[in-house]
Amino acid sequence: MNELARHKNELVIGMTLAEVFLLLLIVGWYGSRLESEAVGGKPGTPAEVLEKQLRESDEALRRANQERDQLAKKVEIYEGILDWIGKGTKSQQPIRDIPSATAAINAYTAELKRGKPICESTNVLIRVAADEDTLTLTFRRPIALTKSSFTTGQTLSDRMDIQRFLEMLDQYYSERHKAGRDCVFDYALEWRTDHDFRTAKKMFEPHFYPAGDRQLQ
């Protein structure tokens, strides 16, 4: 009995939905007929009204897809231009937004001001302390040169040792230049007297770019 009642309920619901659909179709057709009569046109049948709506929907979808494809082509062109700019500025990451573009331009501008690009992302290689004619060179990062390697924190204070290091560094630069990878390291300077300042600048700036200095107290 319950099963029979359930089938009857489903049948009633199905008939009700069908009636609602037919009612909506008739209302849509009637509205279309009124519009057509208002402008002196010939009203269509419900099937013709539905077919017209489907055609309009298909046309709207076609236009939307066309606009999407056009936008995708523009995005592809713009990304190609940004990739070309990134290659020209030697950007470390793809340029896709304002922050990445700003970083690329700032890095490129800094490189132009330097004259030659940096060798490493952490480019300060040494700290020099010039104190009353005494020079102390401290490595801020490790580096492997042709005839020797130096570790972080290692110091040189003998003038001959410092000179040999500078000669090896110049050879390192020459090898990078031949490979098409020019670069120059930076150095930081601490100095006490004006004479110390001038002596250190004369000795190290042919081999490094300055990365800040301060006077010892």
C-alpha positions as a Markdown table, in Angstrom:
| # | Residue | x | y | z |
|---|---|---|---|---|
| 1 | Met | 0.0 | 0.0 | 0.0 |
| 2 | Asn | 2.8 | 2.4 | 0.9 |
| 3 | Glu | 4.6 | 1.5 | -2.3 |
| 4 | Leu | 1.5 | 2.2 | -4.4 |
| 5 | Ala | 1.1 | 5.6 | -2.6 |
| 6 | Arg | 4.7 | 6.4 | -3.3 |
| 7 | His | 4.3 | 5.7 | -7.0 |
| 8 | Lys | 1.2 | 7.9 | -7.1 |
| 9 | Asn | 3.1 | 10.7 | -5.4 |
| 10 | Glu | 5.9 | 10.5 | -7.9 |
| 11 | Leu | 3.5 | 10.5 | -10.7 |
| 12 | Val | 1.7 | 13.5 | -9.3 |
| 13 | Ile | 5.1 | 15.4 | -8.9 |
| 14 | Gly | 6.1 | 14.5 | -12.4 |
| 15 | Met | 2.9 | 15.7 | -13.9 |
| 16 | Thr | 3.1 | 18.9 | -11.8 |
| 17 | Leu | 6.7 | 19.6 | -13.1 |
| 18 | Ala | 5.6 | 19.0 | -16.7 |
| 19 | Glu | 2.6 | 21.3 | -16.2 |
| 20 | Val | 4.9 | 24.0 | -14.8 |
| 21 | Phe | 7.3 | 23.7 | -17.7 |
| 22 | Leu | 4.4 | 23.9 | -20.2 |
| 23 | Leu | 3.0 | 26.9 | -18.3 |
| 24 | Leu | 6.4 | 28.7 | -18.5 |
| 25 | Leu | 6.7 | 27.9 | -22.2 |
| 26 | Ile | 3.2 | 29.3 | -22.8 |
| 27 | Val | 3.9 | 32.4 | -20.8 |
| 28 | Gly | 7.1 | 33.0 | -22.7 |
| 29 | Trp | 5.4 | 32.5 | -26.0 |
| 30 | Tyr | 2.5 | 34.7 | -25.0 |
| 31 | Gly | 4.9 | 37.5 | -23.9 |
| 32 | Ser | 6.8 | 37.1 | -27.2 |
| 33 | Arg | 3.5 | 37.3 | -29.1 |
| 34 | Leu | 2.5 | 40.5 | -27.3 |
| 35 | Glu | 5.8 | 42.0 | -28.2 |
| 36 | Ser | 5.5 | 41.0 | -31.8 |
| 37 | Glu | 1.9 | 42.3 | -32.0 |
| 38 | Ala | 3.1 | 45.6 | -30.4 |
| 39 | Val | 5.5 | 46.2 | -33.2 |
| 40 | Gly | 3.3 | 44.8 | -35.9 |
| 41 | Gly | 5.1 | 41.5 | -36.2 |
| 42 | Lys | 3.8 | 38.0 | -36.6 |
| 43 | Pro | 3.8 | 35.9 | -33.4 |
| 44 | Gly | 5.5 | 32.5 | -33.5 |
| 45 | Thr | 4.5 | 29.2 | -32.1 |
| 46 | Pro | 6.0 | 28.1 | -28.7 |
| 47 | Ala | 8.5 | 25.9 | -30.5 |
| 48 | Glu | 9.6 | 28.8 | -32.7 |
| 49 | Val | 10.0 | 31.0 | -29.6 |
| 50 | Leu | 12.1 | 28.3 | -27.9 |
| 51 | Glu | 14.2 | 27.8 | -31.0 |
| 52 | Lys | 14.8 | 31.6 | -31.2 |
| 53 | Gln | 15.9 | 31.7 | -27.6 |
| 54 | Leu | 18.3 | 28.8 | -28.2 |
| 55 | Arg | 19.7 | 30.6 | -31.2 |
| 56 | Glu | 20.3 | 33.7 | -29.2 |
| 57 | Ser | 21.9 | 31.7 | -26.4 |
| 58 | Asp | 24.2 | 30.0 | -28.9 |
| 59 | Glu | 25.2 | 33.4 | -30.5 |
| 60 | Ala | 25.9 | 34.9 | -27.1 |
| 61 | Leu | 28.1 | 31.9 | -26.2 |
| 62 | Arg | 29.9 | 32.2 | -29.5 |
| 63 | Arg | 30.6 | 35.9 | -28.9 |
| 64 | Ala | 31.8 | 35.1 | -25.4 |
| 65 | Asn | 34.2 | 32.4 | -26.6 |
| 66 | Gln | 35.5 | 34.7 | -29.3 |
| 67 | Glu | 36.2 | 37.5 | -26.8 |
| 68 | Arg | 37.9 | 34.9 | -24.5 |
| 69 | Asp | 40.2 | 33.7 | -27.4 |
| 70 | Gln | 41.0 | 37.3 | -28.3 |
| 71 | Leu | 41.9 | 38.1 | -24.7 |
| 72 | Ala | 44.1 | 34.9 | -24.5 |
| 73 | Lys | 46.0 | 36.0 | -27.6 |
| 74 | Lys | 46.6 | 39.5 | -26.1 |
| 75 | Val | 47.8 | 37.9 | -22.8 |
| 76 | Glu | 50.2 | 35.7 | -24.8 |
| 77 | Ile | 51.6 | 38.7 | -26.7 |
| 78 | Tyr | 52.0 | 40.8 | -23.5 |
| 79 | Glu | 53.7 | 37.9 | -21.7 |
| 80 | Gly | 56.1 | 37.5 | -24.7 |
| 81 | Ile | 57.0 | 41.2 | -24.4 |
| 82 | Leu | 57.5 | 40.9 | -20.7 |
| 83 | Asp | 59.7 | 37.9 | -21.2 |
| 84 | Trp | 61.8 | 39.9 | -23.7 |
| 85 | Ile | 62.1 | 42.7 | -21.2 |
| 86 | Gly | 63.1 | 40.3 | -18.5 |
| 87 | Lys | 65.8 | 38.8 | -20.7 |
| 88 | Gly | 67.1 | 42.2 | -21.5 |
| 89 | Thr | 67.2 | 43.3 | -17.9 |
| 90 | Lys | 68.6 | 39.9 | -16.8 |
| 91 | Ser | 65.7 | 39.5 | -14.4 |
| 92 | Gln | 66.0 | 36.6 | -11.9 |
| 93 | Gln | 62.3 | 35.9 | -12.1 |
| 94 | Pro | 59.6 | 36.2 | -14.7 |
| 95 | Ile | 58.0 | 39.7 | -14.9 |
| 96 | Arg | 54.3 | 39.2 | -14.4 |
| 97 | Asp | 53.2 | 42.0 | -12.1 |
| 98 | Ile | 54.2 | 45.4 | -10.8 |
| 99 | Pro | 56.5 | 44.1 | -7.9 |
| 100 | Ser | 58.5 | 41.8 | -10.3 |
| 101 | Ala | 58.7 | 44.6 | -12.9 |
| 102 | Thr | 59.9 | 47.1 | -10.3 |
| 103 | Ala | 62.6 | 44.6 | -9.0 |
| 104 | Ala | 63.8 | 44.0 | -12.5 |
| 105 | Ile | 64.1 | 47.7 | -13.4 |
| 106 | Asn | 65.8 | 48.5 | -10.1 |
| 107 | Ala | 68.3 | 45.8 | -10.5 |
| 108 | Tyr | 69.0 | 46.8 | -14.1 |
| 109 | Thr | 69.4 | 50.5 | -13.2 |
| 110 | Ala | 71.8 | 49.6 | -10.4 |
| 111 | Glu | 73.8 | 47.5 | -12.8 |
| 112 | Leu | 74.1 | 50.4 | -15.2 |
| 113 | Lys | 75.3 | 52.6 | -12.5 |
| 114 | Arg | 77.9 | 50.0 | -11.4 |
| 115 | Gly | 79.3 | 49.6 | -14.9 |
| 116 | Lys | 79.5 | 45.8 | -14.5 |
| 117 | Pro | 77.1 | 43.4 | -13.0 |
| 118 | Ile | 77.4 | 41.7 | -9.6 |
| 119 | Cys | 79.2 | 38.3 | -9.4 |
| 120 | Glu | 76.9 | 36.8 | -6.7 |
| 121 | Ser | 73.6 | 37.7 | -5.1 |
| 122 | Thr | 75.6 | 38.3 | -1.9 |
| 123 | Asn | 78.2 | 40.4 | -3.6 |
| 124 | Val | 80.3 | 42.0 | -0.8 |
| 125 | Leu | 83.4 | 39.7 | -0.9 |
| 126 | Ile | 85.7 | 41.4 | 1.7 |
| 127 | Arg | 85.7 | 44.0 | 4.5 |
| 128 | Val | 88.9 | 46.1 | 4.6 |
| 129 | Ala | 90.0 | 47.8 | 7.9 |
| 130 | Ala | 92.6 | 50.6 | 7.3 |
| 131 | Asp | 93.9 | 51.7 | 10.6 |
| 132 | Glu | 97.1 | 53.8 | 11.0 |
| 133 | Asp | 98.7 | 52.3 | 7.9 |
| 134 | Thr | 97.7 | 48.8 | 8.9 |
| 135 | Leu | 95.5 | 46.9 | 6.5 |
| 136 | Thr | 93.4 | 43.9 | 7.5 |
| 137 | Leu | 91.3 | 42.2 | 4.9 |
| 138 | Thr | 88.4 | 39.9 | 6.1 |
| 139 | Phe | 86.4 | 37.7 | 3.8 |
| 140 | Arg | 82.7 | 38.1 | 4.1 |
| 141 | Arg | 81.9 | 35.0 | 1.9 |
| 142 | Pro | 83.9 | 32.1 | 0.5 |
| 143 | Ile | 85.5 | 32.2 | -2.9 |
| 144 | Ala | 87.6 | 29.6 | -4.9 |
| 145 | Leu | 90.2 | 31.2 | -7.2 |
| 146 | Thr | 92.7 | 29.6 | -9.5 |
| 147 | Lys | 95.5 | 29.0 | -7.1 |
| 148 | Ser | 93.8 | 29.3 | -3.7 |
| 149 | Ser | 90.5 | 29.3 | -1.9 |
| 150 | Phe | 89.4 | 31.6 | 0.9 |
| 151 | Thr | 86.7 | 30.9 | 3.6 |
| 152 | Thr | 84.3 | 33.2 | 5.4 |
| 153 | Gly | 86.0 | 35.0 | 8.2 |
| 154 | Gln | 89.5 | 34.4 | 6.9 |
| 155 | Thr | 91.8 | 37.4 | 7.2 |
| 156 | Leu | 94.9 | 38.7 | 5.3 |
| 157 | Ser | 97.1 | 41.4 | 6.8 |
| 158 | Asp | 100.4 | 41.0 | 5.0 |
| 159 | Arg | 100.6 | 43.4 | 2.1 |
| 160 | Met | 102.2 | 40.7 | -0.1 |
| 161 | Asp | 99.4 | 38.2 | 0.7 |
| 162 | Ile | 96.8 | 40.9 | -0.1 |
| 163 | Gln | 98.6 | 41.7 | -3.4 |
| 164 | Arg | 98.7 | 38.1 | -4.4 |
| 165 | Phe | 95.0 | 37.8 | -3.6 |
| 166 | Leu | 94.2 | 40.8 | -5.8 |
| 167 | Glu | 96.2 | 39.3 | -8.7 |
| 168 | Met | 94.3 | 36.0 | -8.4 |
| 169 | Leu | 91.0 | 38.0 | -8.3 |
| 170 | Asp | 92.0 | 39.8 | -11.5 |
| 171 | Gln | 92.6 | 36.5 | -13.2 |
| 172 | Tyr | 89.1 | 35.3 | -12.0 |
| 173 | Tyr | 87.6 | 38.5 | -13.6 |
| 174 | Ser | 89.5 | 37.8 | -16.8 |
| 175 | Glu | 88.2 | 34.2 | -17.0 |
| 176 | Arg | 84.6 | 35.5 | -16.4 |
| 177 | His | 85.1 | 38.1 | -19.2 |
| 178 | Lys | 86.3 | 35.5 | -21.7 |
| 179 | Ala | 83.2 | 33.4 | -20.9 |
| 180 | Gly | 81.0 | 36.4 | -21.5 |
| 181 | Arg | 80.1 | 36.7 | -17.8 |
| 182 | Asp | 81.7 | 40.0 | -16.7 |
| 183 | Cys | 81.3 | 40.9 | -13.1 |
| 184 | Val | 82.9 | 42.8 | -10.2 |
| 185 | Phe | 82.7 | 42.1 | -6.4 |
| 186 | Asp | 82.0 | 44.8 | -3.8 |
| 187 | Tyr | 84.0 | 45.6 | -0.7 |
| 188 | Ala | 83.2 | 47.5 | 2.5 |
| 189 | Leu | 85.8 | 49.8 | 4.0 |
| 190 | Glu | 86.5 | 51.0 | 7.6 |
| 191 | Trp | 89.2 | 53.7 | 7.9 |
| 192 | Arg | 90.7 | 55.9 | 10.7 |
| 193 | Thr | 92.7 | 58.7 | 9.1 |
| 194 | Asp | 92.3 | 60.5 | 5.8 |
| 195 | His | 95.6 | 58.9 | 4.7 |
| 196 | Asp | 94.2 | 55.4 | 5.5 |
| 197 | Phe | 91.1 | 56.3 | 3.5 |
| 198 | Arg | 93.1 | 57.4 | 0.4 |
| 199 | Thr | 95.5 | 54.5 | 0.6 |
| 200 | Ala | 92.7 | 51.8 | 0.8 |
| 201 | Lys | 90.7 | 53.4 | -2.0 |
| 202 | Lys | 93.7 | 53.5 | -4.3 |
| 203 | Met | 94.6 | 49.9 | -3.5 |
| 204 | Phe | 91.1 | 48.2 | -3.7 |
| 205 | Glu | 88.9 | 50.2 | -6.0 |
| 206 | Pro | 90.7 | 49.1 | -9.2 |
| 207 | His | 89.4 | 45.6 | -8.2 |
| 208 | Phe | 86.1 | 46.2 | -6.4 |
| 209 | Tyr | 83.1 | 48.5 | -6.3 |
| 210 | Pro | 82.5 | 50.3 | -3.0 |
| 211 | Ala | 79.6 | 49.0 | -0.9 |
| 212 | Gly | 79.8 | 51.6 | 1.9 |
| 213 | Asp | 82.5 | 52.9 | 4.3 |
| 214 | Arg | 82.7 | 54.2 | 7.8 |
| 215 | Gln | 85.4 | 56.0 | 9.9 |
| 216 | Leu | 86.8 | 54.2 | 12.9 |
| 217 | Gln | 86.4 | 56.0 | 16.2 |
